[in-house]
Amino acid sequence: MFTSLAMNSRSRVVEGNTWLAAVGTDLEAKPTALQDYGLTPEVVETEDQVGRAMLAELEQLACAKEGDLTIALLGGRGAQAMHRLLGERARSGDNDGLISRLNIFTQDALAPMRPENSFSFVRDFERLLGADFFLRVKSFTTVRTDSPDLEAESISYVRKLEALGGLDIFFLGLGPELGGASHLAYIKPYSGATAVDVAGIIPVSATILEHHISKFKAGGSPVSEADEAECRNATHILTLGPAAILGAKRIVQSVVDADTAPAKCESYRRVIDSPISDQAEKQARQLDANPGLWIRLHPNVRSLVLPNVLES
């Protein structure tokens, strides 16, 4: 179901959010309700075990598929344990060649910002994965956040992903929002995303930037005053959209940080418990109000959570 931008694309603006989709798709011509597959949490006792389960997904994919493996990495704490394990694997020689088969894409990025800025999401990946990983990986693609034309850059980014056949695994987290809502990637509530939108350019608030800067500082990333000033001047987050999520062959979700973000408990509970309408217009409104629900419209999802995520 991955919406193609290879030939023609269109953009539309909803309350300042720019969404990019292909022209003439079936869903665009005749909106229809999508099937709700539900979501069953898989409770895992420790964050390290979550990381090992995520790595096992990559290993299973490597056994099942020949050639390259294409994935979208999850940022933040949700996948840090897996990233450390991949770093260890790279330093030990990557004996089975798993890392050398990986085409990696990132799912969101602050812009405008120089790629070398220490507050870039990519810097956090470099810190956790290590230099050996980047020497061995087949490709690591991130959107150019210093591009003078962010819309054109987003389209180019998606076309690179399409050229590789789309995502084999989309590693996703869950972000809490007001009122128990949630976001996936950076698809925010009431941002107007639809099932045909592959990527978006979303305005970012000063509050989000402050949280981002504080998180990087607390994580031990080396930063400079100049980089911090540039980060505070970022105006948007570039994100993959619902069509990229629905078009992935498999989704692996991890929700591990309810201790530091307790609002995730309510948000996750609403994702697994909320009824989703089978009427197209009502379903679209529900998804716009709570984008975390998009994950339930995918037939091949594994949702890994720590026990405290389900506490209420």
N, C-alpha and C positions, 0 to 999 in steps of 0.2 A: 504493500500500500504506500510505499515511499513515493511521494509526489516528485515528479521530475521537473527540474528547471533547465534541462539540457537544451531545449529548443526555445521555448518562450516563457516569460515570467511576467508577473504583475506584482505591484506593490499597492498596499492601501494603508492609510493612517487612521488609527482608532485612538482618540484621546491622547495623541502624541506618540503612540506606539506604531512603528512601521512593521508590517508583516509581509513576507515574500512567499509567493506561491506560484505554481504553474497555471497557465491559462488552459481552459478546456478540459479539466479533469471531470470525471463522473460526479464526484462529490460536489464540485463547484456548480455543475450544471443542474444537479438535482440533489439538494441536501437531504440526507437520510440519517436516521438514528443508527448508531453503531452498537454492536452487541456488547453487553456487559458480561465479562467473564468472572467478575468478582476478584477478590484478593485475599489470599490466606497467608498470614504471617508465619514465618519459620523462625522460632525463637532459638537463638544461639547464645551460649552462656557468656562468652567473652569477646572483646573486640578483636583479639588475635585470631580467634576461631572464625569470626566473620571474614577477616582478611584471607584466611586459608581456604574458606569456602569459595570466596571470589576467585582466588588463584586456581582452585580446582575447576571452576567453570572454564577458565582459559585453557587448562590442560585437556579437559574433555573436548573442547572445540578443536584443539590442535590434533587430537586423535581422530576426530570425526570428519575433518575437512582437510583437503590437500591445498597446498599453496599458502597464500597470504591470509592473515586474519585481521579483520578491521573492527576496531572498537572505539567507543567514546569513553574517555576516562572521567571519573567523578572527582571533583575537587573537594576541598574541605576535609573534615575529619572522617567522613563516611568511608573513604577508601584508603586512608593512610596506612593501615596495617597491611593491605595488599601491596601498596606501593613500596613499603619497606621490604617485603618479601621478594618483590621483583628486583629491587636493588641488590639484595643479597644474592639472588640467582645470577644476576649479571656479573657481580664481582667474582663469583665462583666459576665463571666460564660459560654459562648458558649451554651446558653440555648437550641438551636435547634440541637446541636451536629454536626454542619457543620465542624468545625475544626477537630474534632475527627475522621472524615471520610477521611481526606485529606492525600494522599501519594504525597509528594512534591519532585520534582527533580529540580536541577539547570541546566542551559543550557550551561554554560561555566565556566572556572576556570583557573587561572594562575598557572603555574607549572615550575619547582619544587618549592614547598612552603609548609611549615608546616601548617596543617589545622588551628592551633591556631593563625597564623600570623594576625595582626590587619588590614592588607591590603587585606586579603582574602575577596572575594565577600560575603561569608557567614557571616562575621562579620557585614556587612551592613544590611543583612537580620535580624540578631539578634537585632541590634539597633532599627530597625523600627518595627519589629513584637513583640518584647518584650519576657521576660522570660515565661509569662503565655502561650503564643502561643506555645512555644516549649514543654511545659509540656502537652499540650492538643492534639497536632497534632498526627495523626496516625503514620506517618513516614516522615522523612526529609533526603533525600539521596543526597549527593554530592560526586563528584569524589575525590578519595584520591590523592591529589596533591603532596604528599611526597613519592609516590610509586616509587620504583627503576625501574619498568617496566610500563611506561605510556600507552603503547599500550595494554598490558594485562589488566591494570586497566580500560581503556576505554571500552574494550569489556565486562568486568565484569559489569560495570555500565549500559551499554545498555541491558545486559541480565536481570538485576534486573528490568529495566523498562519493558521489554518484558514480564517478568513473571507476571506482574500486568495487562497485556492486552494493553499496550501502553498508550498514552496520551489521556485523555478526552478533555483537553484544553491545548494548547500551547500558553502561553502569550508571545508575541513577540514585539520587538521595531523596530527601523530602525536606522542604523548607517551610517552617511555620509562618502563617500570616494571621492577621487580626480576625477574631471571631471564630477561630478554629479552622480557618481555611488553610491552604497550602500552595506551594509552587513546586513545579518540576523543572529541571534545568533553571532557566530564569523566566519561565512563563508565569507572570504575575496575575493575581485575580483582577478581573475587569480590564484586562489589557486587550481583549478582542481577538485572541487567538482562535483559529478554527482548525478542523481536521486536515485542511489542504495546505496549511502554512508550514513551510519547512524551516524558516529562520525568521528571527525578529530583531528589531533594534529598539530597546526599551529604555526610557528615561530612568536615571538612577537618582535617588534622593541623597541628601547630605547625611542622613541617619545611616543609610546603608553603607556609604563610604566610610563613616566613622567606625562602624562595626568591622568593616573589612580591614581597615588600618590597625585597629586594636587587636584583631585576631592574628594578623601577620606579626605584629610586635611581640605578642604573647607566645607565638610559636617559635620565636628565636631567629626569625629571618633577619639578616643584616640589611638595614635600611639607611637612607640618607634624607636630610631635610629637603633636598631638591626633589627627590622621588616622591616624598610625602606630599609636597606641594602640588606636583603634577597629578598625583592620584586624587587629591581633593578637587581638582578641576575637571575630573572625568564627568561626562554628561550622560553617558549611556552604557548599558550592558548589551552586548551582542549575544544572542542565544539561539540554539537550535529550537525548532518549534514542534508542535504536536505531530506533524506528518513524519518528522524524523524519528520520533518516539514510536509511533504506530508502525513505521516501516522497518524498524530494527527486527532482525530475526529472533532475538531473545533480549529480554530485559532482566537485569539483576539489580535489585534495589537493596541498599543498606541504610538502616536508620539506627545509629549507634550513640548519639550524643544527647540523649534526653536529660542527662545530668547537668550539662551546661546550657541546654536549650529545652527546658521542661515543657514549653508550649508545643513541642513536637508530639507529646503524648495525646493531647486533644486533637491535633491536626491528623495524626495517623489514625486514630480511632474513627474520625469522621470519614476518612478515605475508605476504610474497610466496612463501615456500617451504613453509610448514607445510601438510600435507594437512588438509583439512576433511572430516569424516565426512558421509556422506549418511544416517546414522541420527539421527533427531530428538533423542533424549536425549543421545547422545554429542556431537552438534554443539552443543547448548545448553551442555554443560559446557565445550567448547573455547572458545566465545564468551565465556563468563563468565570463564574463566581468562585470556583474551587478547582484550579487546574491540577491539583494532586490526583483528581479522579481520572485523568487521562490514562493512567497506568492500568486501570481496570478494563479498558477497552482493547487491551492487547492479550492475545491468547497464550503467550508463552513467557510468563513472569515468575521470577523467584524473588521473594521479599524477605530479606534477612534482618532481624531486629534483635536487640538486646532485651532481656526481661523487663527492664524498667520502662521501656517504651510503651508497654501495655498496662502499666500501672496508672491508676486514675484516682 
